[in-house]
Amino acid sequence: MTFSGELWDRGGASVYDEIVRHRFITGLTDGTLDHDAFRYFIVQDSHYLRAYSRALSLVAGRALDEDAVSMFALHAANAIAVERSLHTSLLGSLGISAADVDAAGSGPTTTAYMSYLTAVCATGTYAEAVAAVLPCYWIYRDVGRELLKRSSPDPLYRQWIETYGSDEFDAVVESVLAVTDGLDVSASERERCHQHFATTCRYEWMFWDAAYHKLDWPVG
């Protein structure tokens, strides 16, 4: 089995099954999702993508060959481009400005997820960093594929679905999976990779759940 296959079987598959059954996802496809929940999601994803771009830059800095350096550096730049283009158009449709995004700040789940990614990518090994950032690529790709099958009667939701279910994004994910499968990791490092991958998969589920419930800080 490939290393990415190991990671998925141990820490990803069961979480993904829960994600595609989540009420946020099913609400996207049948059009019943509250626009306030989608608004929360887009705002939080804007904050998350900024941090994810920085995390990918850290991965690029730890990469062991020039092709991987270039790939992760490009993905870091593309994360910012997505945040600026797709989110700008969606936020505009939802009546939210960039100032509103900044004023909203990052919620509890977003902050925890961003902090975990940054810590692993800054202090872990290259393989650990790759394992930590991989679920965001992989789960979004697979969720996008599933949502494309269902589509949505809501044009805002359909726009998001068509972006993450695209062939272009699929190619990006496959390139990261190839890097993952080419990693040379020790037994102890391998176990840490499994832990990081499973943790960020859980954070992916928590991100959808936080949006559905519009989770805010309990105090302050």
NUTI-471769 format. One record per residue: residue in three letters; residue number from 1; x, y, z of N, C-alpha, C in turn. Coordinates in nm, 3 decimals, padded with zeros to 5 digits, always signed. Atoms other than C-alpha are relative to their C-alpha. Layout:
BEGIN
NODE res   n      nx      ny      nz     cax     cay     caz      cx      cy      cz
NODE ALA NUM       X       Y       Z       X       Y       Z       X       Y       Z
...
***
This chain:
BEGIN
NODE res   n      nx      ny      nz     cax     cay     caz      cx      cy      cz
NODE MET   1 +00.084 -00.120 +00.000 +00.000 +00.000 +00.000 +00.087 +00.125 +00.000
NODE THR   2 -00.073 -00.126 +00.001 +00.118 +00.354 -00.070 -00.009 +00.067 +00.137
NODE PHE   3 +00.002 -00.072 -00.128 +00.197 +00.586 +00.221 -00.128 +00.082 +00.012
NODE SER   4 +00.124 -00.077 -00.007 -00.096 +00.810 +00.131 -00.119 -00.091 +00.026
NODE GLY   5 +00.106 +00.096 -00.027 -00.318 +00.501 +00.127 -00.006 -00.040 +00.146
NODE GLU   6 -00.007 +00.029 -00.143 -00.201 +00.414 +00.477 -00.063 +00.113 +00.081
NODE LEU   7 +00.051 -00.116 -00.072 -00.275 +00.764 +00.598 -00.152 +00.007 -00.010
NODE TRP   8 +00.145 -00.009 +00.022 -00.623 +00.759 +00.445 -00.074 -00.109 +00.075
NODE ASP   9 +00.068 +00.112 -00.065 -00.715 +00.415 +00.577 -00.005 +00.016 +00.152
NODE ARG  10 -00.006 -00.011 -00.146 -00.607 +00.491 +00.932 -00.064 +00.126 +00.054
NODE GLY  11 +00.046 -00.126 -00.058 -00.706 +00.853 +00.971 -00.094 +00.083 -00.082
NODE GLY  12 +00.080 -00.084 +00.086 -00.905 +00.980 +00.676 -00.135 -00.053 -00.042
NODE ALA  13 +00.121 +00.056 +00.061 -01.168 +00.742 +00.542 -00.123 +00.016 +00.086
NODE SER  14 +00.117 -00.007 -00.088 -01.397 +00.731 +00.844 -00.045 +00.144 +00.023
NODE VAL  15 +00.033 -00.141 -00.019 -01.379 +01.108 +00.894 -00.068 +00.054 -00.126
NODE TYR  16 +00.061 -00.045 +00.125 -01.456 +01.170 +00.527 -00.145 -00.047 -00.011
NODE ASP  17 +00.138 +00.051 +00.004 -01.764 +00.949 +00.551 -00.093 +00.087 +00.086
NODE GLU  18 +00.081 -00.086 -00.087 -01.887 +01.168 +00.837 -00.019 +00.138 -00.063
NODE ILE  19 +00.009 -00.133 +00.063 -01.814 +01.487 +00.641 -00.108 +00.001 -00.108
NODE VAL  20 +00.097 -00.004 +00.111 -02.020 +01.392 +00.334 -00.143 -00.023 +00.049
NODE ARG  21 +00.133 +00.014 -00.058 -02.310 +01.307 +00.564 -00.040 +00.119 +00.087
NODE HIS  22 +00.027 -00.113 -00.089 -02.284 +01.632 +00.758 -00.111 +00.089 -00.056
NODE ARG  23 +00.113 -00.083 +00.041 -02.584 +01.863 +00.751 +00.043 +00.124 -00.078
NODE PHE  24 -00.049 -00.111 +00.081 -02.371 +02.146 +00.613 +00.011 -00.043 -00.146
NODE ILE  25 -00.021 +00.049 +00.136 -02.280 +01.938 +00.308 -00.133 -00.034 -00.066
NODE THR  26 +00.129 +00.035 +00.060 -02.627 +01.796 +00.251 -00.085 +00.125 -00.023
NODE GLY  27 +00.072 -00.125 +00.019 -02.769 +02.146 +00.295 +00.049 +00.079 -00.121
NODE LEU  28 -00.053 -00.062 +00.121 -02.537 +02.274 +00.022 -00.069 -00.057 -00.125
NODE THR  29 +00.048 +00.064 +00.121 -02.667 +02.020 -00.227 -00.151 +00.009 -00.018
NODE ASP  30 +00.146 -00.012 +00.018 -03.038 +02.045 -00.153 -00.047 +00.145 +00.011
NODE GLY  31 +00.032 -00.143 -00.003 -03.022 +02.424 -00.115 -00.063 +00.049 +00.128
NODE THR  32 +00.066 -00.039 -00.124 -03.158 +02.426 +00.240 +00.094 +00.065 +00.101
NODE LEU  33 -00.095 -00.058 -00.095 -02.838 +02.547 +00.407 -00.027 +00.148 +00.019
NODE ASP  34 +00.018 -00.141 -00.036 -02.888 +02.878 +00.585 +00.113 +00.083 -00.061
NODE HIS  35 -00.104 -00.085 +00.059 -02.704 +03.153 +00.396 +00.091 +00.060 +00.106
NODE ASP  36 -00.087 -00.049 -00.108 -02.576 +03.280 +00.730 +00.108 -00.101 +00.032
NODE ALA  37 -00.100 +00.104 -00.024 -02.401 +02.946 +00.780 +00.104 +00.000 -00.112
NODE PHE  38 -00.093 -00.005 +00.111 -02.249 +02.967 +00.432 +00.086 +00.126 +00.009
NODE ARG  39 -00.074 -00.125 -00.019 -02.151 +03.327 +00.502 +00.111 -00.020 +00.105
NODE TYR  40 -00.098 +00.030 -00.105 -01.977 +03.212 +00.821 +00.113 -00.083 -00.058
NODE PHE  41 -00.100 +00.088 +00.059 -01.799 +02.939 +00.625 +00.097 +00.077 -00.089
NODE ILE  42 -00.086 -00.073 +00.092 -01.667 +03.174 +00.356 +00.091 +00.097 +00.075
NODE VAL  43 -00.082 -00.093 -00.081 -01.550 +03.431 +00.612 +00.112 -00.076 +00.070
NODE GLN  44 -00.101 +00.078 -00.072 -01.371 +03.166 +00.816 +00.101 -00.062 -00.096
NODE ASP  45 -00.092 +00.058 +00.098 -01.226 +03.004 +00.505 +00.098 +00.105 -00.052
NODE SER  46 -00.092 -00.107 +00.039 -01.079 +03.340 +00.410 +00.115 +00.011 +00.100
NODE HIS  47 -00.104 -00.004 -00.102 -00.894 +03.351 +00.740 +00.088 -00.125 -00.007
NODE TYR  48 -00.074 +00.125 +00.004 -00.796 +02.987 +00.710 +00.098 -00.003 -00.118
NODE LEU  49 -00.085 +00.007 +00.117 -00.657 +03.019 +00.356 +00.124 +00.088 +00.013
NODE ARG  50 -00.118 -00.084 -00.023 -00.427 +03.301 +00.464 +00.103 -00.077 +00.082
NODE ALA  51 -00.091 +00.078 -00.083 -00.279 +03.077 +00.733 +00.050 -00.123 -00.075
NODE TYR  52 -00.040 +00.118 +00.077 -00.276 +02.775 +00.500 +00.110 +00.036 -00.099
NODE SER  53 -00.104 -00.046 +00.091 -00.072 +02.975 +00.251 +00.134 +00.010 +00.072
NODE ARG  54 -00.125 -00.010 -00.077 +00.186 +03.047 +00.521 +00.051 -00.138 +00.037
NODE ALA  55 -00.042 +00.136 -00.033 +00.188 +02.681 +00.624 +00.065 -00.066 -00.122
NODE LEU  56 -00.057 +00.057 +00.122 +00.252 +02.577 +00.263 +00.136 +00.061 -00.031
NODE SER  57 -00.131 -00.063 +00.018 +00.537 +02.828 +00.247 +00.104 -00.066 +00.090
NODE LEU  58 -00.090 +00.072 -00.091 +00.689 +02.654 +00.549 +00.035 -00.138 -00.055
NODE VAL  59 -00.025 +00.131 +00.061 +00.649 +02.318 +00.375 +00.100 +00.015 -00.116
NODE ALA  60 -00.092 -00.024 +00.111 +00.820 +02.460 +00.067 +00.143 +00.020 +00.050
NODE GLY  61 -00.132 -00.025 -00.056 +01.109 +02.577 +00.285 +00.068 -00.125 +00.052
NODE ARG  62 -00.055 +00.125 -00.053 +01.153 +02.224 +00.423 +00.015 -00.107 -00.109
NODE ALA  63 -00.001 +00.100 +00.107 +01.114 +02.042 +00.090 +00.143 -00.040 -00.037
NODE LEU  64 -00.133 +00.056 +00.021 +01.405 +01.820 -00.009 +00.045 +00.001 -00.146
NODE ASP  65 -00.041 -00.010 +00.140 +01.405 +01.871 -00.387 -00.066 +00.123 -00.062
NODE GLU  66 +00.042 -00.126 +00.059 +01.357 +02.167 -00.616 -00.143 -00.005 -00.053
NODE ASP  67 +00.136 +00.010 +00.054 +01.038 +02.038 -00.777 -00.104 +00.018 +00.111
NODE ALA  68 +00.093 -00.012 -00.112 +00.867 +02.008 -00.439 +00.001 +00.142 +00.055
NODE VAL  69 -00.009 -00.140 -00.044 +00.994 +02.352 -00.335 -00.089 +00.087 -00.089
NODE SER  70 +00.078 -00.080 +00.095 +00.843 +02.503 -00.650 -00.149 -00.028 +00.012
NODE MET  71 +00.141 +00.037 -00.006 +00.518 +02.309 -00.616 -00.068 +00.062 +00.122
NODE PHE  72 +00.065 -00.051 -00.120 +00.443 +02.404 -00.256 +00.003 +00.153 +00.005
NODE ALA  73 -00.003 -00.146 +00.007 +00.554 +02.765 -00.313 -00.111 +00.052 -00.092
NODE LEU  74 +00.108 -00.038 +00.091 +00.314 +02.786 -00.609 -00.136 -00.019 +00.067
NODE HIS  75 +00.127 +00.024 -00.068 +00.033 +02.633 -00.403 -00.025 +00.105 +00.108
NODE ALA  76 +00.015 -00.105 -00.100 +00.099 +02.887 -00.129 -00.052 +00.128 -00.065
NODE ALA  77 +00.045 -00.119 +00.072 +00.058 +03.168 -00.381 -00.143 -00.018 -00.050
NODE ASN  78 +00.135 +00.025 +00.052 -00.251 +03.005 -00.530 -00.106 +00.006 +00.110
NODE ALA  79 +00.096 -00.008 -00.112 -00.417 +02.980 -00.187 -00.042 +00.144 +00.023
NODE ILE  80 +00.033 -00.142 -00.015 -00.398 +03.357 -00.160 -00.084 +00.047 -00.118
NODE ALA  81 +00.077 -00.039 +00.118 -00.526 +03.396 -00.517 -00.145 -00.046 +00.012
NODE VAL  82 +00.136 +00.050 -00.019 -00.827 +03.177 -00.436 -00.074 +00.085 +00.103
NODE GLU  83 +00.061 -00.082 -00.105 -00.893 +03.375 -00.120 -00.043 +00.135 -00.055
NODE ARG  84 +00.030 -00.133 +00.053 -00.886 +03.698 -00.318 -00.106 -00.002 -00.109
NODE SER  85 +00.092 +00.001 +00.114 -01.084 +03.592 -00.625 -00.134 -00.066 +00.031
NODE LEU  86 +00.125 +00.071 -00.028 -01.341 +03.326 -00.537 -00.072 +00.061 +00.119
NODE HIS  87 +00.064 -00.051 -00.121 -01.402 +03.459 -00.191 -00.048 +00.144 -00.017
NODE THR  88 +00.045 -00.137 +00.024 -01.421 +03.818 -00.310 -00.134 -00.001 -00.072
NODE SER  89 +00.125 +00.004 +00.075 -01.694 +03.726 -00.557 -00.113 -00.055 +00.087
NODE LEU  90 +00.103 +00.057 -00.087 -01.882 +03.511 -00.306 -00.038 +00.097 +00.111
NODE LEU  91 +00.029 -00.095 -00.107 -01.849 +03.767 -00.029 -00.081 +00.117 -00.053
NODE GLY  92 +00.077 -00.108 +00.059 -01.974 +04.035 -00.264 -00.145 -00.039 -00.020
NODE SER  93 +00.137 +00.049 +00.019 -02.277 +03.823 -00.349 -00.075 -00.011 +00.132
NODE LEU  94 +00.061 +00.012 -00.132 -02.338 +03.776 +00.020 -00.007 +00.133 +00.075
NODE GLY  95 +00.006 -00.132 -00.062 -02.303 +04.147 +00.093 +00.102 +00.022 +00.110
NODE ILE  96 -00.105 -00.011 -00.103 -01.981 +04.113 +00.295 +00.124 +00.062 -00.063
NODE SER  97 -00.121 -00.067 +00.048 -01.677 +04.337 +00.252 +00.124 -00.062 +00.065
NODE ALA  98 -00.126 +00.046 -00.059 -01.311 +04.265 +00.322 +00.014 +00.051 +00.143
NODE ALA  99 -00.004 -00.055 -00.135 -01.343 +04.490 +00.624 -00.086 -00.083 +00.096
NODE ASP 100 +00.086 +00.086 -00.082 -01.627 +04.271 +00.750 +00.071 -00.129 +00.038
NODE VAL 101 -00.075 +00.123 -00.027 -01.405 +03.963 +00.720 +00.102 +00.024 +00.111
NODE ASP 102 -00.099 -00.031 -00.102 -01.131 +04.130 +00.921 -00.064 +00.026 +00.135
NODE ALA 103 +00.069 -00.031 -00.125 -01.377 +04.254 +01.180 -00.053 -00.127 +00.067
NODE ALA 104 +00.054 +00.125 -00.056 -01.527 +03.906 +01.223 +00.108 -00.080 +00.070
NODE GLY 105 -00.109 +00.076 -00.060 -01.187 +03.756 +01.302 -00.017 -00.149 -00.022
NODE SER 106 +00.008 +00.146 +00.013 -01.115 +03.385 +01.312 -00.069 -00.058 +00.121
NODE GLY 107 +00.074 +00.064 -00.108 -01.348 +03.169 +01.517 +00.085 -00.102 +00.074
NODE PRO 108 -00.076 +00.094 -00.082 -01.244 +02.910 +01.776 +00.058 -00.117 -00.078
NODE THR 109 -00.049 +00.115 +00.076 -01.218 +02.616 +01.537 +00.103 +00.042 -00.102
NODE THR 110 -00.096 -00.050 +00.098 -01.044 +02.818 +01.268 +00.133 +00.029 +00.065
NODE THR 111 -00.122 -00.036 -00.071 -00.791 +02.950 +01.517 +00.077 -00.124 +00.044
NODE ALA 112 -00.066 +00.122 -00.045 -00.720 +02.605 +01.658 +00.063 -00.074 -00.117
NODE TYR 113 -00.050 +00.069 +00.119 -00.681 +02.450 +01.312 +00.124 +00.071 -00.056
NODE MET 114 -00.112 -00.078 +00.053 -00.454 +02.730 +01.188 +00.123 -00.015 +00.090
NODE SER 115 -00.112 +00.008 -00.095 -00.240 +02.712 +01.503 +00.067 -00.137 -00.007
NODE TYR 116 -00.056 +00.135 +00.008 -00.198 +02.337 +01.477 +00.084 -00.016 -00.127
NODE LEU 117 -00.074 +00.010 +00.126 -00.095 +02.352 +01.111 +00.133 +00.075 +00.006
NODE THR 118 -00.121 -00.082 -00.006 +00.152 +02.630 +01.172 +00.105 -00.064 +00.090
NODE ALA 119 -00.094 +00.062 -00.094 +00.308 +02.451 +01.470 +00.068 -00.121 -00.062
NODE VAL 120 -00.058 +00.120 +00.061 +00.356 +02.123 +01.281 +00.095 +00.037 -00.113
NODE CYS 121 -00.083 -00.038 +00.114 +00.492 +02.291 +00.969 +00.127 +00.075 +00.041
NODE ALA 122 -00.116 -00.077 -00.046 +00.730 +02.511 +01.170 +00.097 -00.085 +00.081
NODE THR 123 -00.086 +00.074 -00.093 +00.862 +02.252 +01.416 +00.016 -00.148 -00.034
NODE GLY 124 -00.011 +00.140 +00.036 +00.802 +01.909 +01.262 +00.096 -00.022 -00.115
NODE THR 125 -00.082 +00.031 +00.117 +00.996 +01.731 +00.991 -00.076 +00.032 -00.128
NODE TYR 126 +00.064 -00.024 +00.129 +00.925 +01.777 +00.623 -00.116 -00.098 -00.021
NODE ALA 127 +00.107 +00.099 +00.018 +00.723 +01.453 +00.614 -00.119 +00.030 +00.090
NODE GLU 128 +00.109 -00.035 -00.090 +00.519 +01.559 +00.917 -00.079 +00.118 -00.055
NODE ALA 129 +00.066 -00.119 +00.055 +00.445 +01.894 +00.754 -00.088 -00.039 -00.119
NODE VAL 130 +00.080 +00.044 +00.116 +00.328 +01.725 +00.432 -00.125 -00.073 +00.048
NODE ALA 131 +00.114 +00.075 -00.053 +00.104 +01.489 +00.631 -00.105 +00.092 +00.060
NODE ALA 132 +00.093 -00.093 -00.065 -00.050 +01.782 +00.819 -00.079 +00.082 -00.100
NODE VAL 133 +00.071 -00.084 +00.098 -00.138 +01.989 +00.511 -00.080 -00.083 -00.100
NODE LEU 134 +00.063 +00.083 +00.102 -00.253 +01.694 +00.299 -00.153 -00.010 +00.010
NODE PRO 135 +00.147 +00.015 -00.004 -00.613 +01.655 +00.432 -00.077 +00.115 -00.062
NODE CYS 136 +00.070 -00.113 +00.060 -00.712 +02.004 +00.321 -00.008 -00.017 -00.151
NODE TYR 137 +00.002 +00.029 +00.143 -00.612 +01.917 -00.035 -00.100 -00.113 -00.030
NODE TRP 138 +00.064 +00.126 +00.036 -00.754 +01.565 -00.035 -00.149 +00.000 +00.029
NODE ILE 139 +00.142 +00.002 -00.037 -01.081 +01.608 +00.151 -00.079 +00.099 -00.082
NODE TYR 140 +00.072 -00.096 +00.082 -01.176 +01.923 -00.039 -00.020 -00.054 -00.141
NODE ARG 141 +00.013 +00.058 +00.133 -01.108 +01.742 -00.367 -00.110 -00.104 -00.004
NODE ASP 142 +00.098 +00.107 +00.000 -01.314 +01.440 -00.273 -00.141 +00.049 +00.033
NODE VAL 143 +00.130 -00.062 -00.026 -01.594 +01.648 -00.124 -00.051 +00.068 -00.127
NODE GLY 144 +00.039 -00.065 +00.125 -01.594 +01.849 -00.447 -00.053 -00.099 -00.102
NODE ARG 145 +00.047 +00.104 +00.092 -01.627 +01.532 -00.653 -00.141 -00.047 +00.037
NODE GLU 146 +00.129 +00.048 -00.046 -01.917 +01.414 -00.442 -00.109 +00.105 -00.023
NODE LEU 147 +00.100 -00.106 +00.017 -02.093 +01.750 -00.454 -00.032 +00.026 -00.146
NODE LEU 148 +00.028 -00.016 +00.143 -02.055 +01.770 -00.831 -00.107 -00.098 -00.047
NODE LYS 149 +00.101 +00.099 +00.036 -02.264 +01.455 -00.854 -00.139 +00.049 +00.039
NODE ARG 150 +00.129 -00.043 -00.054 -02.540 +01.620 -00.652 -00.039 +00.140 -00.049
NODE SER 151 +00.018 -00.141 +00.036 -02.495 +01.986 -00.760 -00.083 +00.071 +00.108
NODE SER 152 +00.080 -00.077 -00.096 -02.717 +02.249 -00.594 -00.092 +00.093 -00.076
NODE PRO 153 +00.090 -00.096 +00.063 -03.018 +02.460 -00.682 +00.038 +00.145 +00.031
NODE ASP 154 -00.042 -00.134 -00.040 -02.846 +02.757 -00.516 +00.124 +00.039 -00.080
NODE PRO 155 -00.115 -00.037 +00.084 -02.608 +02.944 -00.755 +00.126 +00.029 +00.079
NODE LEU 156 -00.118 -00.025 -00.082 -02.377 +03.051 -00.472 +00.068 -00.131 +00.038
NODE TYR 157 -00.054 +00.129 -00.038 -02.333 +02.695 -00.354 +00.056 -00.073 -00.121
NODE ARG 158 -00.046 +00.065 +00.122 -02.298 +02.569 -00.709 +00.135 +00.058 -00.045
NODE GLN 159 -00.128 -00.063 +00.037 -02.016 +02.819 -00.773 +00.114 -00.060 +00.081
NODE TRP 160 -00.103 +00.058 -00.086 -01.822 +02.686 -00.477 +00.026 -00.146 -00.040
NODE ILE 161 -00.013 +00.142 +00.036 -01.888 +02.323 -00.575 +00.082 -00.016 -00.128
NODE GLU 162 -00.068 +00.013 +00.129 -01.765 +02.375 -00.932 +00.148 +00.035 +00.009
NODE THR 163 -00.141 -00.035 -00.019 -01.439 +02.530 -00.810 +00.078 -00.117 +00.057
NODE TYR 164 -00.075 +00.106 -00.067 -01.335 +02.248 -00.578 -00.018 -00.136 -00.066
NODE GLY 165 +00.017 +00.125 +00.072 -01.465 +01.973 -00.805 +00.064 +00.004 -00.138
NODE SER 166 -00.055 -00.018 +00.134 -01.264 +02.094 -01.105 +00.115 -00.096 -00.029
NODE ASP 167 -00.113 +00.083 +00.042 -01.010 +01.892 -01.306 +00.131 +00.064 +00.040
NODE GLU 168 -00.123 -00.071 -00.036 -00.750 +02.160 -01.231 +00.037 -00.029 +00.146
NODE PHE 169 -00.027 +00.027 -00.141 -00.786 +02.110 -00.857 +00.036 -00.146 +00.021
NODE ASP 170 -00.032 +00.143 -00.008 -00.778 +01.733 -00.903 +00.148 -00.022 -00.033
NODE ALA 171 -00.140 +00.014 +00.038 -00.438 +01.764 -01.075 +00.093 +00.049 +00.110
NODE VAL 172 -00.079 -00.053 -00.112 -00.306 +01.972 -00.786 +00.010 -00.104 +00.112
NODE VAL 173 +00.003 +00.099 -00.107 -00.411 +01.709 -00.534 +00.084 -00.122 -00.037
NODE GLU 174 -00.078 +00.116 +00.042 -00.259 +01.426 -00.736 +00.150 +00.027 +00.010
NODE SER 175 -00.143 -00.033 -00.011 +00.075 +01.608 -00.742 +00.048 -00.007 +00.144
NODE VAL 176 -00.037 +00.007 -00.142 +00.075 +01.635 -00.362 -00.001 -00.144 +00.049
NODE LEU 177 +00.002 +00.142 -00.036 -00.022 +01.268 -00.325 +00.126 -00.070 -00.050
NODE ALA 178 -00.122 +00.060 +00.054 +00.273 +01.176 -00.547 +00.120 +00.035 +00.088
NODE VAL 179 -00.107 -00.039 -00.091 +00.507 +01.374 -00.322 -00.009 -00.078 +00.130
NODE THR 180 +00.020 +00.074 -00.125 +00.356 +01.207 -00.016 +00.048 -00.144 -00.013
NODE ASP 181 -00.038 +00.139 +00.020 +00.409 +00.861 -00.160 +00.149 -00.017 -00.024
NODE GLY 182 -00.144 +00.007 +00.021 +00.770 +00.944 -00.236 +00.082 +00.033 +00.123
NODE LEU 183 -00.071 -00.034 -00.123 +00.857 +01.041 +00.122 +00.075 -00.120 +00.056
NODE ASP 184 -00.079 +00.103 -00.068 +01.128 +00.844 +00.299 -00.007 +00.029 +00.150
NODE VAL 185 +00.023 -00.030 -00.142 +01.020 +00.824 +00.664 +00.039 -00.119 +00.087
NODE SER 186 -00.033 +00.105 -00.097 +01.142 +00.632 +00.967 -00.127 -00.050 +00.066
NODE ALA 187 +00.117 +00.057 -00.067 +00.909 +00.418 +01.177 -00.061 +00.098 +00.097
NODE SER 188 +00.053 -00.094 -00.098 +00.877 +00.678 +01.453 -00.059 +00.123 -00.068
NODE GLU 189 +00.050 -00.115 +00.074 +00.832 +00.963 +01.205 -00.131 -00.036 -00.070
NODE ARG 190 +00.120 +00.047 +00.067 +00.572 +00.756 +01.021 -00.121 +00.008 +00.094
NODE GLU 191 +00.110 -00.004 -00.096 +00.362 +00.729 +01.335 -00.043 +00.144 +00.028
NODE ARG 192 +00.035 -00.141 -00.020 +00.379 +01.105 +01.391 -00.076 +00.054 -00.121
NODE CYS 193 +00.073 -00.041 +00.121 +00.268 +01.157 +01.030 -00.145 -00.046 +00.007
NODE HIS 194 +00.137 +00.051 -00.014 -00.033 +00.935 +01.096 -00.079 +00.085 +00.099
NODE GLN 195 +00.069 -00.080 -00.101 -00.118 +01.138 +01.405 -00.038 +00.138 -00.055
NODE HIS 196 +00.029 -00.133 +00.055 -00.092 +01.472 +01.224 -00.108 -00.007 -00.107
NODE PHE 197 +00.100 +00.015 +00.105 -00.292 +01.350 +00.926 -00.139 -00.021 +00.060
NODE ALA 198 +00.129 +00.027 -00.064 -00.570 +01.214 +01.148 -00.053 +00.124 +00.071
NODE THR 199 +00.043 -00.120 -00.072 -00.578 +01.534 +01.353 -00.055 +00.105 -00.095
NODE THR 200 +00.050 -00.104 +00.091 -00.614 +01.767 +01.057 -00.123 -00.048 -00.077
NODE CYS 201 +00.126 +00.051 +00.055 -00.878 +01.537 +00.906 -00.114 +00.035 +00.095
NODE ARG 202 +00.104 -00.033 -00.098 -01.075 +01.585 +01.228 -00.030 +00.150 -00.002
NODE TYR 203 +00.022 -00.144 +00.008 -01.023 +01.959 +01.202 -00.083 +00.036 -00.123
NODE GLU 204 +00.083 -00.025 +00.117 -01.172 +01.945 +00.853 -00.147 -00.021 +00.033
NODE TRP 205 +00.139 +00.023 -00.041 -01.491 +01.792 +00.996 -00.046 +00.112 +00.093
NODE MET 206 +00.035 -00.104 -00.096 -01.488 +02.045 +01.279 -00.026 +00.134 -00.068
NODE PHE 207 +00.017 -00.126 +00.073 -01.459 +02.331 +01.028 -00.140 +00.008 -00.059
NODE TRP 208 +00.137 +00.004 +00.053 -01.782 +02.225 +00.852 -00.101 +00.015 +00.114
NODE ASP 209 +00.095 -00.001 -00.111 -01.952 +02.171 +01.186 -00.008 +00.139 +00.063
NODE ALA 210 +00.000 -00.136 -00.056 -01.847 +02.512 +01.318 -00.081 +00.094 -00.087
NODE ALA 211 +00.078 -00.084 +00.091 -01.994 +02.674 +01.008 -00.149 -00.027 +00.012
NODE TYR 212 +00.142 +00.034 -00.011 -02.320 +02.486 +01.041 -00.063 +00.063 +00.124
NODE HIS 213 +00.051 -00.054 -00.126 -02.358 +02.600 +01.401 +00.037 +00.147 +00.021
NODE LYS 214 -00.048 -00.139 -00.009 -02.197 +02.942 +01.335 +00.068 +00.024 +00.136
NODE LEU 215 -00.066 +00.003 -00.131 -01.971 +02.874 +01.631 +00.079 +00.128 +00.026
NODE ASP 216 -00.071 -00.122 -00.039 -01.843 +03.182 +01.811 +00.071 -00.025 +00.133
NODE TRP 217 -00.069 +00.010 -00.128 -01.616 +03.241 +02.107 -00.103 +00.008 +00.113
NODE PRO 218 +00.102 +00.002 -00.106 -01.808 +03.163 +02.430 +00.003 +00.121 +00.091
NODE VAL 219 -00.010 -00.119 -00.086 -01.681 +03.469 +02.615 +00.080 +00.107 -00.071
NODE GLY 220 -00.080 -00.109 +00.052 -01.533 +03.810 +02.539 -00.061 +00.066 -00.122
***
